[in-house]
Amino acid sequence: MDTAWAIISEDGPDALSLREVAKREGVAHRALYRHFADRDDLALAVAAEGFRRLAVKLQAALRRRGADENARATLMGAYVAFAVANPGPYRAMFRIRARQLMTHPLSSAAVREVIAVATEAYGSVPTERGDKRAIRDRVVAAWGLAHGLIDLWFSGALRARTAKELQTYIERLIREHLD
């Protein structure tokens, strides 16, 4: 998994292949078929690993935040930091269909953990309706905002010069428009 993560980190999601992982590991590429059915199975395993790592980062950010900090902005700031530090794996994570991520045994627990952390952060703020749907809607709106702006930044369409500027910008938008 570390080798697959490194390939995607260095050369992007399109560079991932069973042959390349095998080559870097010094084994015959056929040996990997004992662990993965095909390239798509390997890509799903990498995405699952990405969601596991993202969940850990989000949990740590919420534990570190000060009492006066906005949990939602802190959560999305950590999300941005993860994406910027891991652009290849981040892109690979979102190439997998959501339904597959949510149902596949390799990824479902990790994706649900990310959702649970976000729900915890957003559930701490009273909503007009106070229901689960309102909390889910806030999570989806914030995640969509952050994800879209990250993609724009990766493509050069957003004028934030540094990752920190991007993080600050997204955190501000979350505080001003989604709280």
N, CA and C atoms as an extended XYZ file, in Angstrom:
537
Properties=species:S:1:pos:R:3:atomname:S:1:resname:S:1:resid:I:1 pbc="F F F"
N         0.825       -1.181        0.000 N   MET     1
C         0.000        0.000        0.000 CA  MET     1
C         0.872        1.248        0.000 C   MET     1
N         1.958        1.209        0.760 N   ASP     2
C         2.860        2.368        0.781 CA  ASP     2
C         3.445        2.635       -0.606 C   ASP     2
N         3.757        1.583       -1.321 N   THR     3
C         4.310        1.741       -2.667 CA  THR     3
C         3.267        2.334       -3.611 C   THR     3
N         2.048        1.847       -3.550 N   ALA     4
C         0.976        2.393       -4.396 CA  ALA     4
C         0.736        3.863       -4.050 C   ALA     4
N         0.733        4.195       -2.761 N   TRP     5
C         0.552        5.580       -2.314 CA  TRP     5
C         1.675        6.458       -2.867 C   TRP     5
N         2.903        5.943       -2.819 N   ALA     6
C         4.049        6.701       -3.327 CA  ALA     6
C         3.941        6.942       -4.834 C   ALA     6
N         3.522        5.941       -5.583 N   ILE     7
C         3.370        6.094       -7.040 CA  ILE     7
C         2.366        7.199       -7.340 C   ILE     7
N         1.226        7.147       -6.688 N   ILE     8
C         0.189        8.155       -6.919 CA  ILE     8
C         0.666        9.526       -6.455 C   ILE     8
N         1.391        9.583       -5.356 N   SER     9
C         1.911       10.860       -4.850 CA  SER     9
C         2.898       11.481       -5.821 C   SER     9
N         3.739       10.652       -6.401 N   GLU    10
C         4.782       11.151       -7.305 CA  GLU    10
C         4.254       11.474       -8.702 C   GLU    10
N         3.417       10.592       -9.229 N   ASP    11
C         3.057       10.683      -10.648 CA  ASP    11
C         1.562       10.809      -10.926 C   ASP    11
N         0.741       10.849       -9.910 N   GLY    12
C        -0.696       10.992      -10.090 CA  GLY    12
C        -1.412        9.667      -10.217 C   GLY    12
N        -2.741        9.704      -10.104 N   PRO    13
C        -3.546        8.472      -10.115 CA  PRO    13
C        -3.424        7.642      -11.386 C   PRO    13
N        -3.188        8.270      -12.526 N   ASP    14
C        -3.086        7.514      -13.777 CA  ASP    14
C        -1.856        6.616      -13.824 C   ASP    14
N        -0.865        6.905      -13.019 N   ALA    15
C         0.373        6.123      -13.031 CA  ALA    15
C         0.256        4.805      -12.266 C   ALA    15
N        -0.804        4.642      -11.505 N   LEU    16
C        -0.954        3.439      -10.695 CA  LEU    16
C        -1.223        2.217      -11.573 C   LEU    16
N        -0.436        1.186      -11.356 N   SER    17
C        -0.664       -0.092      -12.037 CA  SER    17
C        -0.080       -1.205      -11.173 C   SER    17
N        -0.609       -2.392      -11.371 N   LEU    18
C        -0.070       -3.541      -10.649 CA  LEU    18
C         1.389       -3.776      -11.048 C   LEU    18
N         1.692       -3.586      -12.321 N   ARG    19
C         3.070       -3.779      -12.796 CA  ARG    19
C         4.042       -2.821      -12.115 C   ARG    19
N         3.638       -1.550      -12.004 N   GLU    20
C         4.544       -0.563      -11.400 CA  GLU    20
C         4.749       -0.849       -9.912 C   GLU    20
N         3.692       -1.226       -9.216 N   VAL    21
C         3.835       -1.577       -7.799 CA  VAL    21
C         4.763       -2.784       -7.670 C   VAL    21
N         4.540       -3.797       -8.483 N   ALA    22
C         5.369       -5.001       -8.439 CA  ALA    22
C         6.829       -4.676       -8.742 C   ALA    22
N         7.036       -3.851       -9.749 N   LYS    23
C         8.405       -3.466      -10.122 CA  LYS    23
C         9.109       -2.799       -8.948 C   LYS    23
N         8.448       -1.861       -8.315 N   ARG    24
C         9.072       -1.153       -7.184 CA  ARG    24
C         9.250       -2.041       -5.965 C   ARG    24
N         8.385       -3.030       -5.830 N   GLU    25
C         8.490       -3.962       -4.705 CA  GLU    25
C         9.479       -5.099       -4.993 C   GLU    25
N         9.883       -5.233       -6.264 N   GLY    26
C        10.818       -6.289       -6.628 CA  GLY    26
C        10.192       -7.669       -6.686 C   GLY    26
N         8.916       -7.719       -7.063 N   VAL    27
C         8.226       -9.003       -7.185 CA  VAL    27
C         7.607       -9.094       -8.581 C   VAL    27
N         7.239      -10.290       -8.956 N   ALA    28
C         6.557      -10.481      -10.242 CA  ALA    28
C         5.162       -9.860      -10.145 C   ALA    28
N         4.717       -9.217      -11.220 N   HIS    29
C         3.428       -8.530      -11.155 CA  HIS    29
C         2.271       -9.497      -10.891 C   HIS    29
N         2.442      -10.736      -11.310 N   ARG    30
C         1.405      -11.752      -11.059 CA  ARG    30
C         1.215      -11.999       -9.557 C   ARG    30
N         2.238      -11.762       -8.775 N   ALA    31
C         2.136      -11.969       -7.325 CA  ALA    31
C         1.085      -11.057       -6.699 C   ALA    31
N         0.900       -9.889       -7.266 N   LEU    32
C        -0.074       -8.953       -6.710 CA  LEU    32
C        -1.512       -9.407       -6.909 C   LEU    32
N        -1.725      -10.302       -7.858 N   TYR    33
C        -3.082      -10.802       -8.092 CA  TYR    33
C        -3.573      -11.669       -6.932 C   TYR    33
N        -2.683      -12.037       -6.040 N   ARG    34
C        -3.109      -12.736       -4.825 CA  ARG    34
C        -3.799      -11.770       -3.865 C   ARG    34
N        -3.513      -10.474       -4.040 N   HIS    35
C        -4.057       -9.458       -3.128 CA  HIS    35
C        -5.116       -8.576       -3.789 C   HIS    35
N        -5.004       -8.386       -5.090 N   PHE    36
C        -5.906       -7.487       -5.817 CA  PHE    36
C        -6.376       -8.161       -7.099 C   PHE    36
N        -7.671       -8.049       -7.364 N   ALA    37
C        -8.229       -8.664       -8.570 CA  ALA    37
C        -7.719       -7.979       -9.831 C   ALA    37
N        -7.545       -6.651       -9.759 N   ASP    38
C        -7.122       -5.876      -10.917 CA  ASP    38
C        -6.710       -4.470      -10.456 C   ASP    38
N        -6.396       -3.606      -11.405 N   ARG    39
C        -5.979       -2.243      -11.097 CA  ARG    39
C        -7.062       -1.487      -10.331 C   ARG    39
N        -8.326       -1.689      -10.701 N   ASP    40
C        -9.427       -1.008      -10.024 CA  ASP    40
C        -9.506       -1.406       -8.557 C   ASP    40
N        -9.245       -2.657       -8.276 N   ASP    41
C        -9.245       -3.149       -6.897 CA  ASP    41
C        -8.107       -2.495       -6.110 C   ASP    41
N        -6.953       -2.374       -6.735 N   LEU    42
C        -5.823       -1.687       -6.111 CA  LEU    42
C        -6.150       -0.209       -5.868 C   LEU    42
N        -6.762        0.439       -6.856 N   ALA    43
C        -7.132        1.855       -6.707 CA  ALA    43
C        -8.134        2.040       -5.571 C   ALA    43
N        -9.061        1.125       -5.426 N   LEU    44
C       -10.024        1.190       -4.338 CA  LEU    44
C        -9.324        1.039       -2.992 C   LEU    44
N        -8.345        0.147       -2.926 N   ALA    45
C        -7.587       -0.033       -1.679 CA  ALA    45
C        -6.821        1.240       -1.333 C   ALA    45
N        -6.261        1.908       -2.325 N   VAL    46
C        -5.550        3.172       -2.084 CA  VAL    46
C        -6.535        4.242       -1.617 C   VAL    46
N        -7.707        4.297       -2.235 N   ALA    47
C        -8.722        5.265       -1.803 CA  ALA    47
C        -9.133        4.998       -0.357 C   ALA    47
N        -9.315        3.743       -0.011 N   ALA    48
C        -9.668        3.391        1.373 CA  ALA    48
C        -8.590        3.852        2.339 C   ALA    48
N        -7.347        3.632        1.961 N   GLU    49
C        -6.229        4.097        2.795 CA  GLU    49
C        -6.261        5.613        2.926 C   GLU    49
N        -6.573        6.312        1.845 N   GLY    50
C        -6.683        7.765        1.888 CA  GLY    50
C        -7.760        8.217        2.859 C   GLY    50
N        -8.913        7.570        2.827 N   PHE    51
C        -9.978        7.944        3.759 CA  PHE    51
C        -9.606        7.619        5.196 C   PHE    51
N        -8.867        6.536        5.415 N   ARG    52
C        -8.386        6.231        6.780 CA  ARG    52
C        -7.459        7.342        7.272 C   ARG    52
N        -6.527        7.734        6.423 N   ARG    53
C        -5.592        8.790        6.800 CA  ARG    53
C        -6.312       10.127        6.993 C   ARG    53
N        -7.281       10.418        6.150 N   LEU    54
C        -8.053       11.646        6.289 CA  LEU    54
C        -8.823       11.652        7.606 C   LEU    54
N        -9.444       10.547        7.971 N   ALA    55
C       -10.186       10.467        9.229 CA  ALA    55
C        -9.278       10.760       10.419 C   ALA    55
N        -8.074       10.201       10.401 N   VAL    56
C        -7.116       10.449       11.487 CA  VAL    56
C        -6.770       11.931       11.566 C   VAL    56
N        -6.522       12.565       10.416 N   LYS    57
C        -6.190       14.006       10.389 CA  LYS    57
C        -7.337       14.853       10.915 C   LYS    57
N        -8.555       14.522       10.508 N   LEU    58
C        -9.717       15.297       10.950 CA  LEU    58
C        -9.935       15.148       12.455 C   LEU    58
N        -9.809       13.927       12.949 N   GLN    59
C        -9.969       13.697       14.387 CA  GLN    59
C        -8.914       14.463       15.173 C   GLN    59
N        -7.676       14.423       14.711 N   ALA    60
C        -6.593       15.132       15.403 CA  ALA    60
C        -6.832       16.637       15.399 C   ALA    60
N        -7.305       17.174       14.295 N   ALA    61
C        -7.563       18.616       14.206 CA  ALA    61
C        -8.642       19.035       15.196 C   ALA    61
N        -9.685       18.250       15.304 N   LEU    62
C       -10.753       18.598       16.248 CA  LEU    62
C       -10.280       18.490       17.694 C   LEU    62
N        -9.417       17.534       17.991 N   ARG    63
C        -8.877       17.405       19.355 CA  ARG    63
C        -7.956       18.570       19.699 C   ARG    63
N        -7.196       19.066       18.712 N   ARG    64
C        -6.222       20.139       18.939 CA  ARG    64
C        -6.848       21.523       19.040 C   ARG    64
N        -7.997       21.708       18.427 N   ARG    65
C        -8.541       23.061       18.331 CA  ARG    65
C        -8.793       23.644       19.713 C   ARG    65
N        -8.660       24.969       19.802 N   GLY    66
C        -8.936       25.672       21.047 CA  GLY    66
C       -10.432       25.768       21.275 C   GLY    66
N       -10.807       26.041       22.505 N   ALA    67
C       -12.223       26.123       22.859 CA  ALA    67
C       -12.941       27.233       22.098 C   ALA    67
N       -12.212       28.277       21.709 N   ASP    68
C       -12.853       29.390       21.013 CA  ASP    68
C       -12.884       29.215       19.501 C   ASP    68
N       -12.265       28.169       18.998 N   GLU    69
C       -12.235       27.946       17.554 CA  GLU    69
C       -13.516       27.278       17.073 C   GLU    69
N       -13.889       27.593       15.860 N   ASN    70
C       -15.065       27.032       15.219 CA  ASN    70
C       -14.744       25.611       14.749 C   ASN    70
N       -15.478       24.629       15.257 N   ALA    71
C       -15.204       23.225       14.928 CA  ALA    71
C       -15.347       22.955       13.435 C   ALA    71
N       -16.340       23.588       12.808 N   ARG    72
C       -16.566       23.352       11.392 CA  ARG    72
C       -15.437       23.905       10.541 C   ARG    72
N       -15.002       25.125       10.838 N   ALA    73
C       -13.895       25.710       10.084 CA  ALA    73
C       -12.614       24.912       10.315 C   ALA    73
N       -12.391       24.479       11.553 N   THR    74
C       -11.216       23.667       11.875 CA  THR    74
C       -11.223       22.366       11.078 C   THR    74
N       -12.382       21.721       11.025 N   LEU    75
C       -12.513       20.463       10.293 CA  LEU    75
C       -12.195       20.657        8.815 C   LEU    75
N       -12.783       21.671        8.200 N   MET    76
C       -12.553       21.902        6.773 CA  MET    76
C       -11.130       22.385        6.510 C   MET    76
N       -10.540       23.112        7.455 N   GLY    77
C        -9.137       23.493        7.319 CA  GLY    77
C        -8.235       22.274        7.282 C   GLY    77
N        -8.528       21.294        8.129 N   ALA    78
C        -7.751       20.049        8.138 CA  ALA    78
C        -7.967       19.268        6.844 C   ALA    78
N        -9.183       19.315        6.322 N   TYR    79
C        -9.495       18.663        5.052 CA  TYR    79
C        -8.660       19.274        3.926 C   TYR    79
N        -8.604       20.599        3.897 N   VAL    80
C        -7.807       21.303        2.886 CA  VAL    80
C        -6.330       20.936        3.035 C   VAL    80
N        -5.830       20.958        4.255 N   ALA    81
C        -4.422       20.635        4.500 CA  ALA    81
C        -4.094       19.227        4.018 C   ALA    81
N        -4.990       18.276        4.267 N   PHE    82
C        -4.781       16.911        3.796 CA  PHE    82
C        -4.715       16.870        2.274 C   PHE    82
N        -5.666       17.521        1.618 N   ALA    83
C        -5.717       17.503        0.148 CA  ALA    83
C        -4.460       18.111       -0.460 C   ALA    83
N        -4.018       19.229        0.091 N   VAL    84
C        -2.852       19.922       -0.457 CA  VAL    84
C        -1.571       19.127       -0.203 C   VAL    84
N        -1.498       18.446        0.925 N   ALA    85
C        -0.307       17.639        1.232 CA  ALA    85
C        -0.271       16.336        0.438 C   ALA    85
N        -1.427       15.893       -0.048 N   ASN    86
C        -1.531       14.606       -0.743 CA  ASN    86
C        -2.347       14.741       -2.033 C   ASN    86
N        -1.930       15.595       -2.969 N   PRO    87
C        -2.786       15.856       -4.142 CA  PRO    87
C        -3.079       14.623       -4.993 C   PRO    87
N        -2.108       13.775       -5.223 N   GLY    88
C        -2.340       12.578       -6.029 CA  GLY    88
C        -3.306       11.621       -5.350 C   GLY    88
N        -3.015       11.223       -4.109 N   PRO    89
C        -3.958       10.342       -3.418 CA  PRO    89
C        -5.342       10.974       -3.226 C   PRO    89
N        -5.387       12.269       -2.957 N   TYR    90
C        -6.676       12.958       -2.799 CA  TYR    90
C        -7.507       12.820       -4.076 C   TYR    90
N        -6.877       13.062       -5.201 N   ARG    91
C        -7.606       12.913       -6.478 CA  ARG    91
C        -8.026       11.456       -6.692 C   ARG    91
N        -7.152       10.531       -6.332 N   ALA    92
C        -7.478        9.107       -6.493 CA  ALA    92
C        -8.662        8.704       -5.614 C   ALA    92
N        -8.761        9.277       -4.434 N   MET    93
C        -9.850        8.950       -3.518 CA  MET    93
C       -11.212        9.268       -4.125 C   MET    93
N       -11.272       10.341       -4.881 N   PHE    94
C       -12.554       10.786       -5.399 CA  PHE    94
C       -12.812       10.350       -6.845 C   PHE    94
N       -11.969        9.466       -7.344 N   ARG    95
C       -12.231        8.857       -8.650 CA  ARG    95
C       -13.123        7.637       -8.506 C   ARG    95
N       -13.203        7.112       -7.332 N   ILE    96
C       -14.031        5.931       -7.073 CA  ILE    96
C       -15.472        6.394       -6.856 C   ILE    96
N       -16.399        5.698       -7.426 N   ARG    97
C       -17.817        6.057       -7.253 CA  ARG    97
C       -18.203        5.996       -5.778 C   ARG    97
N       -18.975        6.989       -5.354 N   ALA    98
C       -19.375        7.091       -3.950 CA  ALA    98
C       -20.085        5.832       -3.469 C   ALA    98
N       -20.959        5.298       -4.283 N   ARG    99
C       -21.685        4.093       -3.874 CA  ARG    99
C       -20.721        2.945       -3.598 C   ARG    99
N       -19.704        2.815       -4.433 N   GLN   100
C       -18.720        1.746       -4.228 CA  GLN   100
C       -17.911        2.004       -2.958 C   GLN   100
N       -17.524        3.261       -2.726 N   LEU   101
C       -16.780        3.600       -1.518 CA  LEU   101
C       -17.579        3.272       -0.258 C   LEU   101
N       -18.875        3.526       -0.316 N   MET   102
C       -19.727        3.331        0.857 CA  MET   102
C       -20.087        1.870        1.112 C   MET   102
N       -19.955        1.028        0.107 N   THR   103
C       -20.389       -0.360        0.279 CA  THR   103
C       -19.256       -1.384        0.239 C   THR   103
N       -18.130       -1.036       -0.315 N   HIS   104
C       -17.038       -2.004       -0.445 CA  HIS   104
C       -16.387       -2.252        0.920 C   HIS   104
N       -16.103       -3.504        1.245 N   PRO   105
C       -15.504       -3.819        2.554 CA  PRO   105
C       -14.166       -3.116        2.812 C   PRO   105
N       -13.402       -2.837        1.764 N   LEU   106
C       -12.116       -2.164        1.962 CA  LEU   106
C       -12.270       -0.708        2.374 C   LEU   106
N       -13.328       -0.051        1.923 N   SER   107
C       -13.416        1.398        2.113 CA  SER   107
C       -14.560        1.880        2.986 C   SER   107
N       -15.596        1.091        3.148 N   SER   108
C       -16.802        1.609        3.804 CA  SER   108
C       -16.548        2.103        5.226 C   SER   108
N       -15.777        1.393        6.016 N   ALA   109
C       -15.536        1.823        7.397 CA  ALA   109
C       -14.774        3.151        7.437 C   ALA   109
N       -13.786        3.302        6.574 N   ALA   110
C       -12.991        4.532        6.558 CA  ALA   110
C       -13.831        5.729        6.120 C   ALA   110
N       -14.655        5.552        5.103 N   VAL   111
C       -15.518        6.642        4.630 CA  VAL   111
C       -16.524        6.999        5.718 C   VAL   111
N       -17.086        6.011        6.362 N   ARG   112
C       -18.049        6.273        7.438 CA  ARG   112
C       -17.391        6.995        8.616 C   ARG   112
N       -16.134        6.724        8.850 N   GLU   113
C       -15.419        7.427        9.931 CA  GLU   113
C       -15.250        8.902        9.595 C   GLU   113
N       -14.911        9.215        8.353 N   VAL   114
C       -14.810       10.616        7.928 CA  VAL   114
C       -16.162       11.305        8.108 C   VAL   114
N       -17.218       10.638        7.707 N   ILE   115
C       -18.558       11.206        7.848 CA  ILE   115
C       -18.919       11.387        9.318 C   ILE   115
N       -18.557       10.442       10.158 N   ALA   116
C       -18.855       10.542       11.588 CA  ALA   116
C       -18.150       11.732       12.229 C   ALA   116
N       -16.894       11.953       11.856 N   VAL   117
C       -16.156       13.092       12.408 CA  VAL   117
C       -16.810       14.399       11.965 C   VAL   117
N       -17.170       14.484       10.695 N   ALA   118
C       -17.825       15.693       10.190 CA  ALA   118
C       -19.175       15.909       10.872 C   ALA   118
N       -19.923       14.839       11.050 N   THR   119
C       -21.229       14.937       11.708 CA  THR   119
C       -21.074       15.400       13.145 C   THR   119
N       -20.037       14.921       13.809 N   GLU   120
C       -19.774       15.356       15.189 CA  GLU   120
C       -19.508       16.864       15.226 C   GLU   120
N       -18.669       17.335       14.318 N   ALA   121
C       -18.341       18.764       14.289 CA  ALA   121
C       -19.566       19.608       13.962 C   ALA   121
N       -20.342       19.186       13.002 N   TYR   122
C       -21.506       19.965       12.581 CA  TYR   122
C       -22.709       19.752       13.480 C   TYR   122
N       -22.754       18.635       14.164 N   GLY   123
C       -23.853       18.364       15.086 CA  GLY   123
C       -23.748       19.133       16.382 C   GLY   123
N       -22.596       19.742       16.634 N   SER   124
C       -22.410       20.510       17.871 CA  SER   124
C       -23.059       21.887       17.800 C   SER   124
N       -23.544       22.274       16.626 N   VAL   125
C       -24.190       23.570       16.446 CA  VAL   125
C       -25.684       23.342       16.290 C   VAL   125
N       -26.495       24.027       17.101 N   PRO   126
C       -27.945       23.835       16.952 CA  PRO   126
C       -28.411       24.252       15.557 C   PRO   126
N       -29.347       23.529       15.024 N   THR   127
C       -29.929       23.867       13.733 CA  THR   127
C       -31.363       24.336       13.955 C   THR   127
N       -31.904       25.011       12.979 N   GLU   128
C       -33.289       25.466       13.094 CA  GLU   128
C       -34.212       24.280       13.338 C   GLU   128
N       -34.010       23.230       12.577 N   ARG   129
C       -34.860       22.054       12.726 CA  ARG   129
C       -34.304       21.101       13.771 C   ARG   129
N       -32.997       21.183       14.014 N   GLY   130
C       -32.371       20.322       15.003 CA  GLY   130
C       -32.358       18.851       14.638 C   GLY   130
N       -32.503       18.519       13.372 N   ASP   131
C       -32.573       17.112       13.002 CA  ASP   131
C       -31.326       16.643       12.257 C   ASP   131
N       -31.261       15.341       12.069 N   LYS   132
C       -30.111       14.742       11.392 CA  LYS   132
C       -29.979       15.233        9.953 C   LYS   132
N       -31.088       15.438        9.298 N   ARG   133
C       -31.040       15.900        7.907 CA  ARG   133
C       -30.395       17.286        7.817 C   ARG   133
N       -30.724       18.167        8.744 N   ALA   134
C       -30.134       19.509        8.736 CA  ALA   134
C       -28.623       19.433        8.960 C   ALA   134
N       -28.198       18.541        9.837 N   ILE   135
C       -26.765       18.360       10.084 CA  ILE   135
C       -26.098       17.804        8.831 C   ILE   135
N       -26.712       16.787        8.229 N   ARG   136
C       -26.167       16.207        7.000 CA  ARG   136
C       -26.053       17.263        5.903 C   ARG   136
N       -27.072       18.114        5.783 N   ASP   137
C       -27.042       19.159        4.765 CA  ASP   137
C       -25.890       20.129        4.997 C   ASP   137
N       -25.615       20.460        6.250 N   ARG   138
C       -24.478       21.339        6.554 CA  ARG   138
C       -23.152       20.679        6.187 C   ARG   138
N       -23.027       19.405        6.520 N   VAL   139
C       -21.806       18.668        6.193 CA  VAL   139
C       -21.606       18.641        4.678 C   VAL   139
N       -22.649       18.315        3.947 N   VAL   140
C       -22.553       18.233        2.483 CA  VAL   140
C       -22.204       19.597        1.884 C   VAL   140
N       -22.822       20.663        2.384 N   ALA   141
C       -22.546       22.004        1.859 CA  ALA   141
C       -21.089       22.400        2.109 C   ALA   141
N       -20.597       22.158        3.320 N   ALA   142
C       -19.213       22.522        3.644 CA  ALA   142
C       -18.227       21.670        2.857 C   ALA   142
N       -18.488       20.371        2.779 N   TRP   143
C       -17.605       19.465        2.053 CA  TRP   143
C       -17.592       19.836        0.574 C   TRP   143
N       -18.756       20.116        0.025 N   GLY   144
C       -18.834       20.514       -1.383 CA  GLY   144
C       -18.089       21.809       -1.658 C   GLY   144
N       -18.247       22.778       -0.756 N   LEU   145
C       -17.535       24.046       -0.904 CA  LEU   145
C       -16.030       23.819       -0.879 C   LEU   145
N       -15.566       23.112        0.140 N   ALA   146
C       -14.124       22.873        0.275 CA  ALA   146
C       -13.596       22.062       -0.909 C   ALA   146
N       -14.280       21.000       -1.258 N   HIS   147
C       -13.818       20.137       -2.343 CA  HIS   147
C       -13.759       20.898       -3.668 C   HIS   147
N       -14.790       21.658       -3.954 N   GLY   148
C       -14.805       22.427       -5.196 CA  GLY   148
C       -13.703       23.467       -5.258 C   GLY   148
N       -13.480       24.158       -4.159 N   LEU   149
C       -12.423       25.177       -4.140 CA  LEU   149
C       -11.036       24.551       -4.210 C   LEU   149
N       -10.872       23.399       -3.594 N   ILE   150
C        -9.588       22.685       -3.709 CA  ILE   150
C        -9.332       22.315       -5.169 C   ILE   150
N       -10.341       21.777       -5.840 N   ASP   151
C       -10.189       21.431       -7.256 CA  ASP   151
C        -9.855       22.663       -8.094 C   ASP   151
N       -10.520       23.777       -7.822 N   LEU   152
C       -10.211       25.014       -8.547 CA  LEU   152
C        -8.769       25.441       -8.288 C   LEU   152
N        -8.319       25.314       -7.052 N   TRP   153
C        -6.947       25.694       -6.707 CA  TRP   153
C        -5.939       24.794       -7.425 C   TRP   153
N        -6.207       23.476       -7.425 N   PHE   154
C        -5.322       22.544       -8.133 CA  PHE   154
C        -5.222       22.888       -9.619 C   PHE   154
N        -6.310       23.339      -10.205 N   SER   155
C        -6.301       23.643      -11.635 CA  SER   155
C        -5.773       25.046      -11.943 C   SER   155
N        -5.455       25.817      -10.906 N   GLY   156
C        -4.920       27.160      -11.103 CA  GLY   156
C        -5.977       28.236      -11.278 C   GLY   156
N        -7.231       27.901      -11.072 N   ALA   157
C        -8.315       28.857      -11.280 CA  ALA   157
C        -8.655       29.671      -10.033 C   ALA   157
N        -8.019       29.364       -8.914 N   LEU   158
C        -8.258       30.108       -7.678 CA  LEU   158
C        -6.976       30.845       -7.334 C   LEU   158
N        -7.089       32.086       -6.958 N   ARG   159
C        -5.915       32.938       -6.816 CA  ARG   159
C        -5.152       32.815       -5.494 C   ARG   159
N        -5.533       31.925       -4.626 N   ALA   160
C        -4.750       31.713       -3.408 CA  ALA   160
C        -3.345       31.289       -3.827 C   ALA   160
N        -2.343       31.990       -3.335 N   ARG   161
C        -0.961       31.707       -3.763 CA  ARG   161
C        -0.341       30.517       -3.042 C   ARG   161
N        -0.763       30.299       -1.817 N   THR   162
C        -0.178       29.211       -1.036 CA  THR   162
C        -1.287       28.328       -0.470 C   THR   162
N        -0.879       27.172       -0.011 N   ALA   163
C        -1.831       26.261        0.615 CA  ALA   163
C        -2.437       26.899        1.861 C   ALA   163
N        -1.642       27.626        2.606 N   LYS   164
C        -2.150       28.289        3.816 CA  LYS   164
C        -3.202       29.342        3.453 C   LYS   164
N        -2.970       30.094        2.385 N   GLU   165
C        -3.974       31.064        1.925 CA  GLU   165
C        -5.270       30.363        1.556 C   GLU   165
N        -5.157       29.249        0.875 N   LEU   166
C        -6.333       28.478        0.491 CA  LEU   166
C        -7.079       28.012        1.735 C   LEU   166
N        -6.354       27.470        2.686 N   GLN   167
C        -6.961       26.976        3.919 CA  GLN   167
C        -7.668       28.110        4.658 C   GLN   167
N        -7.014       29.248        4.790 N   THR   168
C        -7.592       30.398        5.478 CA  THR   168
C        -8.852       30.883        4.760 C   THR   168
N        -8.795       30.929        3.450 N   TYR   169
C        -9.926       31.373        2.641 CA  TYR   169
C       -11.133       30.455        2.845 C   TYR   169
N       -10.922       29.163        2.761 N   ILE   170
C       -12.021       28.210        2.915 CA  ILE   170
C       -12.575       28.261        4.332 C   ILE   170
N       -11.706       28.343        5.338 N   GLU   171
C       -12.182       28.435        6.720 CA  GLU   171
C       -13.048       29.682        6.912 C   GLU   171
N       -12.625       30.799        6.317 N   ARG   172
C       -13.401       32.040        6.436 CA  ARG   172
C       -14.768       31.886        5.782 C   ARG   172
N       -14.807       31.299        4.588 N   LEU   173
C       -16.081       31.101        3.917 CA  LEU   173
C       -17.019       30.201        4.726 C   LEU   173
N       -16.471       29.178        5.320 N   ILE   174
C       -17.275       28.265        6.154 CA  ILE   174
C       -17.875       29.056        7.321 C   ILE   174
N       -17.034       29.833        8.023 N   ARG   175
C       -17.523       30.618        9.171 CA  ARG   175
C       -18.581       31.627        8.751 C   ARG   175
N       -18.351       32.317        7.647 N   GLU   176
C       -19.242       33.403        7.246 CA  GLU   176
C       -20.544       32.928        6.602 C   GLU   176
N       -20.496       31.815        5.887 N   HIS   177
C       -21.668       31.435        5.109 CA  HIS   177
C       -22.365       30.138        5.518 C   HIS   177
N       -21.693       29.318        6.282 N   LEU   178
C       -22.295       28.017        6.592 CA  LEU   178
C       -22.516       27.790        8.088 C   LEU   178
N       -22.290       28.798        8.901 N   ASP   179
C       -22.562       28.634       10.345 CA  ASP   179
C       -23.782       29.395       10.763 C   ASP   179
